C-alpha cells in the first residue's frame, strides 16, 4: 500500500503539500493540486482517516440512540439518518440503550472523549438531565421523542393533533365507546396522545371513561394482546380501540381474531406509526402515518449543522390519517 511520502515523491512536492490537498485546503495552486491528485490516483493511495480525524478533532461518527432494535418504527428513521450521514462523509453508530442508564452513559462517554461528534436521541426514557448537560458542549438532536423546554432541538410530529384526528375518525363513524391502549405516561408522546384522545371525546360531548384507558408496560405485540384481553373481558365492551403504536394495535388485532370477533364489525381499531406490517394484517390497519424517513433525514441534517456550529431550530412535521379496513370494513 502506498504511503504519503511516495505520493509526495511522485508528484515532486512536499508531504505537507500532499496533506493539504487531501484535507481540501485551498492554499494549494490548481497546477500543484492536479499533480498531487494524479499521483494519488496512480499509486491508489488511500489517506488514513484516523490520522485525518485526529488532526481535525473529528471522528466523523454520529451516534443514534434507540431504546430497542425490535420496534420496526425506527428502521425508516435510521435509513434516513444513514443516507444523509453517508452523503456528508459521516458514519453512524447505532446504540441500543434498553433504557439502561449505565449503557447510556457508555455512549455519552464516546462523545465526551471525542470518539463521536454528536448524538441523535430517539429514546423516550433517556436521562434528560445528562443529555441537557452534554448538549452545552456537544451537538445533540432529539428525534421523534423529545423534551419540552430542554433547549435541545428536535424533529417530531404533533402527537396530540395526530391522536385527536384518529379518535375523531372513529367518532365520525358513530363510535362513542372508544378505548385507549397507551403506554407509560412518564413518556411525553404517551401523555400527548392521551390528550388528543381526551380532546376528541370531550369536543363531541362524550365523557372520558378512565375504565376505557389501558396502559401497556411497553410497546410490543404481546403487550397489545394483553391489553386487548382486558378490554374484551369488560362487561360493557367498547366498540372501537385506539392504540398509540401499530405494534400494540397489531397485538390487539391478534387477540380479537383469536376469539373469532370481526374487525371492524364487532370492534374497530386504529394504530399509530404506519409501520410496514400495518398493511399486511388481516384486516389491514387504519393508522396515523409518521414521515419516518423524512424525520431521519432532517435529524441528520440538523445534527451535522449543529456540529458545524450553526443555529438549529426544532421542526414539527405533518402527519396523515391512513384509512384502511380495520375501520372501513
C-alpha positions as CSV (number, residue, x, y, z in Angstrom):
1,X,0.0,0.0,0.0
2,X,1.3,3.4,-1.0
3,X,2.1,6.0,1.7
4,X,2.1,9.8,1.7
5,X,5.9,10.0,1.2
6,X,5.6,8.0,-2.1
7,X,2.8,10.3,-3.3
8,X,4.9,13.4,-2.5
9,X,7.9,11.9,-4.3
10,X,6.0,11.1,-7.4
11,X,4.3,14.5,-7.5
12,X,7.5,16.3,-6.8
13,X,6.1,18.2,-3.8
14,X,6.4,18.1,0.0
15,X,4.5,15.8,2.3
16,X,2.8,18.8,3.7
17,X,1.5,19.8,0.3
18,X,0.0,16.3,-0.2
19,X,-1.6,16.6,3.2
20,X,-3.1,20.0,2.3
21,X,-4.6,18.6,-0.9
22,X,-6.0,15.5,0.9
23,X,-7.6,17.7,3.5
24,X,-9.2,20.0,0.9
25,X,-7.3,23.1,1.9
26,X,-7.4,26.0,-0.7
27,X,-3.8,27.2,-0.2
28,X,-2.6,24.8,-3.0
29,X,-2.3,26.1,-6.6
30,X,-4.6,24.3,-9.2
31,X,-1.5,23.1,-11.1
32,X,0.1,21.5,-8.0
33,X,-3.3,20.1,-6.9
34,X,-3.7,18.3,-10.2
35,X,-0.1,16.8,-10.0
36,X,-0.9,15.5,-6.5
37,X,-4.3,14.1,-7.4
38,X,-2.7,12.3,-10.4
39,X,-0.1,10.8,-8.1
40,X,-2.7,9.7,-5.6
41,X,-4.7,8.0,-8.4
42,X,-1.6,6.4,-10.0
43,X,-0.5,4.9,-6.7
44,X,-4.0,4.1,-5.5
45,X,-3.2,6.0,-2.3
46,X,-5.8,6.0,0.5
47,X,-5.4,8.6,3.2
48,X,-5.6,7.5,6.8
49,X,-9.0,8.6,8.1
50,X,-7.8,8.1,11.7
51,X,-4.9,10.4,11.2
52,X,-7.0,13.0,9.5
53,X,-9.7,12.8,12.2
54,X,-7.1,13.2,14.9
55,X,-5.7,16.3,13.2
56,X,-9.2,17.8,12.8
57,X,-10.5,16.6,16.2
58,X,-13.4,14.9,14.3
59,X,-14.4,11.3,14.4
60,X,-17.0,11.6,11.6
61,X,-19.2,9.3,13.6
62,X,-22.8,10.1,14.7
63,X,-24.4,8.2,17.5
64,X,-28.0,7.2,17.1
65,X,-29.7,6.2,20.4
66,X,-32.8,4.0,20.3
67,X,-34.4,2.1,23.2
68,X,-34.6,-1.2,21.2
69,X,-34.0,-2.5,17.7
70,X,-37.1,-4.7,17.9
71,X,-39.5,-1.9,17.0
72,X,-39.7,-1.5,13.2
73,X,-40.8,2.1,13.7
74,X,-37.2,3.1,14.0
75,X,-36.0,1.4,10.8
76,X,-37.1,4.1,8.3
77,X,-35.8,6.9,10.5
78,X,-32.4,5.2,10.7
79,X,-32.4,4.7,7.0
80,X,-33.0,8.5,6.6
81,X,-30.3,9.3,9.1
82,X,-27.8,7.0,7.4
83,X,-28.5,8.3,3.9
84,X,-27.7,11.9,4.9
85,X,-24.8,10.9,7.1
86,X,-23.1,8.9,4.3
87,X,-23.7,11.7,1.8
88,X,-21.9,14.1,4.1
89,X,-18.9,11.7,4.8
90,X,-20.2,10.6,8.2
91,X,-20.8,7.1,9.6
92,X,-23.4,6.2,12.2
93,X,-23.2,4.0,15.2
94,X,-26.5,2.5,16.3
95,X,-26.7,2.4,20.1
96,X,-29.5,0.3,21.7
97,X,-29.9,1.7,25.3
98,X,-32.5,-0.8,26.6
99,X,-33.4,2.3,28.8
100,X,-30.3,1.3,30.9
101,X,-28.6,4.3,32.4
102,X,-25.2,2.5,32.6
103,X,-25.3,1.6,28.9
104,X,-26.5,5.1,28.1
105,X,-23.5,6.6,29.9
106,X,-21.1,4.4,27.8
107,X,-22.5,6.1,24.7
108,X,-22.4,9.6,26.2
109,X,-18.7,9.0,27.1
110,X,-17.9,8.4,23.4
111,X,-19.0,12.0,22.7
112,X,-17.2,13.3,25.8
113,X,-14.0,11.6,24.7
114,X,-14.4,12.9,21.1
115,X,-14.8,9.4,19.7
116,X,-18.1,10.6,18.2
117,X,-19.2,14.0,17.0
118,X,-22.8,14.1,18.1
119,X,-26.0,12.3,19.1
120,X,-29.4,11.8,17.7
121,X,-31.6,10.5,20.6
122,X,-34.8,8.6,19.9
123,X,-35.1,7.1,23.4
124,X,-38.1,8.4,25.3
125,X,-36.6,7.2,28.5
126,X,-33.2,9.0,28.0
127,X,-31.7,10.6,31.1
128,X,-32.7,14.2,30.1
129,X,-30.6,15.9,32.8
130,X,-27.4,14.3,31.5
131,X,-28.4,14.9,27.8
132,X,-29.1,18.6,28.5
133,X,-25.7,18.9,30.3
134,X,-24.0,17.2,27.4
135,X,-25.7,19.5,24.9
136,X,-24.0,22.5,26.4
137,X,-20.7,21.5,24.8
138,X,-21.7,18.9,22.2
139,X,-24.1,18.5,19.3
140,X,-27.3,16.8,20.3
141,X,-30.6,16.4,18.5
142,X,-33.8,14.7,19.6
143,X,-35.8,12.8,17.0
144,X,-39.5,11.7,17.4
145,X,-39.1,11.7,21.2
146,X,-38.2,15.0,22.8
147,X,-38.4,17.1,25.9
148,X,-40.2,20.4,26.1
149,X,-38.1,23.4,27.0
150,X,-34.9,21.4,27.3
151,X,-33.1,23.7,24.8
152,X,-32.2,20.6,22.7
153,X,-33.5,21.0,19.1
154,X,-35.9,18.2,17.9
155,X,-37.8,17.0,14.9
156,X,-41.1,15.3,15.6
157,X,-44.9,15.4,14.8
158,X,-47.9,16.9,16.6
159,X,-48.7,13.8,18.7
160,X,-51.8,15.4,20.3
161,X,-53.1,16.6,17.0
162,X,-52.5,13.2,15.3
163,X,-54.3,11.2,18.0
164,X,-57.1,13.7,18.1
165,X,-57.6,13.1,14.3
166,X,-57.5,9.3,14.8
167,X,-60.2,9.3,17.5
168,X,-62.3,11.9,15.6
169,X,-62.3,9.5,12.7
170,X,-63.8,6.8,14.9
171,X,-66.4,9.2,16.3
172,X,-67.4,10.2,12.8
173,X,-68.1,6.5,12.1
174,X,-70.6,6.5,15.1
175,X,-68.4,5.2,17.8
176,X,-68.8,6.6,21.3
177,X,-67.3,3.8,23.5
178,X,-63.7,4.1,22.5
179,X,-60.9,2.5,24.5
180,X,-57.3,3.7,24.5
181,X,-54.3,1.4,24.7
182,X,-51.5,3.7,25.9
183,X,-48.0,3.2,27.3
184,X,-46.4,4.7,30.5
185,X,-47.5,8.3,30.9
186,X,-44.0,9.2,32.1
187,X,-43.2,9.5,28.3
188,X,-44.2,12.7,26.6
189,X,-45.6,11.1,23.5
190,X,-47.9,8.9,25.7
191,X,-49.2,12.0,27.5
192,X,-49.7,13.9,24.3
193,X,-51.5,11.1,22.5
194,X,-53.8,10.6,25.5
195,X,-54.5,14.3,25.5
196,X,-55.5,14.1,21.8
197,X,-57.8,11.1,22.6
198,X,-59.5,13.0,25.5
199,X,-59.8,16.2,23.5
200,X,-61.7,14.4,20.7
201,X,-64.1,12.8,23.1
202,X,-64.7,16.0,25.0
203,X,-65.3,18.1,21.9
204,X,-68.0,15.7,20.8
205,X,-69.7,15.6,24.2
206,X,-68.5,12.1,25.1
207,X,-67.4,11.6,28.7
208,X,-63.9,10.3,29.3
209,X,-64.2,7.0,31.0
210,X,-61.0,6.1,32.8
211,X,-62.1,2.5,32.7
212,X,-61.5,2.6,29.0
213,X,-57.9,3.7,29.3
214,X,-55.3,0.9,29.4
215,X,-51.6,1.2,29.9
216,X,-49.2,-1.4,28.4
217,X,-45.9,-1.9,30.1
218,X,-44.1,-1.1,26.9
219,X,-44.5,-1.2,23.1
220,X,-44.7,-4.7,21.7
221,X,-47.1,-7.2,20.2
222,X,-47.6,-9.2,23.3
223,X,-48.4,-6.0,25.4
224,X,-51.1,-5.0,22.9
225,X,-52.5,-8.5,23.1
226,X,-52.6,-8.4,26.9
227,X,-54.3,-5.1,26.9
228,X,-56.9,-6.3,24.4
229,X,-57.7,-9.3,26.6
230,X,-58.6,-6.9,29.4
231,X,-60.7,-4.8,27.1
232,X,-62.6,-7.9,25.7
233,X,-63.3,-9.0,29.3
234,X,-65.2,-5.8,30.2
235,X,-68.9,-6.0,31.0
236,X,-69.5,-3.1,28.7
237,X,-67.1,-3.7,25.8
238,X,-66.1,-0.7,23.7
239,X,-66.9,-0.6,20.0
240,X,-63.6,0.8,19.0
241,X,-60.0,0.9,20.2
242,X,-57.2,3.5,19.5
243,X,-53.7,2.2,20.2
244,X,-50.7,4.6,20.5
245,X,-48.5,2.3,18.4
246,X,-49.0,0.0,15.5
247,X,-47.3,-2.8,17.4
248,X,-49.8,-2.5,20.2
249,X,-52.7,-2.4,17.7
250,X,-51.4,-5.5,15.8
251,X,-51.1,-7.3,19.1
252,X,-54.7,-6.3,19.9
253,X,-55.9,-7.4,16.5
254,X,-54.3,-10.8,17.1
255,X,-56.4,-11.2,20.3
256,X,-59.6,-10.1,18.6
257,X,-59.1,-12.5,15.7
258,X,-58.3,-15.4,18.1
259,X,-61.7,-15.0,19.7
260,X,-63.5,-15.1,16.3
261,X,-64.6,-11.5,16.5
262,X,-64.7,-9.4,13.4
263,X,-62.9,-6.1,12.8
264,X,-64.4,-3.6,12.2
265,X,-67.9,-5.1,12.5
266,X,-67.6,-6.1,16.2
267,X,-64.8,-3.7,17.2
268,X,-62.9,-1.1,15.1
269,X,-59.2,-0.5,15.5
270,X,-56.7,2.3,14.8
271,X,-53.0,2.3,15.3
272,X,-50.2,4.8,15.1
273,X,-46.9,5.0,13.1
274,X,-47.7,3.2,9.8
275,X,-45.0,0.6,10.0
276,X,-44.7,-1.7,7.1
277,X,-46.5,-4.6,8.9
278,X,-49.6,-2.4,9.3
279,X,-50.5,-3.1,5.7
280,X,-50.1,-6.8,6.0
281,X,-52.5,-7.6,8.8
282,X,-56.0,-9.1,8.2
283,X,-57.8,-6.7,8.1
284,X,-55.3,-4.0,7.2
285,X,-54.8,-1.4,9.9
286,X,-56.0,2.2,9.9
287,X,-53.2,4.2,11.3
288,X,-51.5,7.6,11.7
289,X,-48.6,7.8,9.3
290,X,-45.5,9.5,10.6
291,X,-43.0,10.7,7.9
292,X,-40.3,8.5,9.3
293,X,-37.7,8.7,6.5
294,X,-38.0,12.4,6.3
295,X,-37.7,12.7,10.1
296,X,-34.4,10.8,9.9
297,X,-33.0,12.9,7.1
298,X,-33.9,16.1,8.9
299,X,-32.5,14.9,12.2
300,X,-29.2,14.1,10.5
301,X,-29.0,17.4,8.7
302,X,-29.8,19.2,11.9
303,X,-27.1,17.4,13.8
304,X,-24.5,18.0,11.1
305,X,-25.4,21.7,11.1
306,X,-25.1,21.7,14.9
307,X,-21.7,20.1,14.7
308,X,-20.7,22.9,12.3
309,X,-21.7,25.4,14.9
310,X,-24.8,26.6,13.1
311,X,-28.1,27.6,14.9
312,X,-30.7,24.9,14.6
313,X,-34.4,25.2,15.1
314,X,-36.9,22.5,16.1
315,X,-39.2,21.1,13.4
316,X,-42.8,19.7,13.6
317,X,-43.7,17.6,10.6
318,X,-47.1,16.8,9.1
319,X,-48.8,13.5,9.8
320,X,-51.5,11.7,7.8
321,X,-54.5,9.5,8.7
322,X,-54.4,6.4,6.5
323,X,-57.8,4.8,6.5
324,X,-57.8,1.0,5.9
325,X,-60.0,-2.0,6.5
326,X,-59.8,-2.0,10.3
327,X,-62.3,0.9,10.4
328,X,-63.9,1.0,7.0
329,X,-64.9,-2.7,6.6
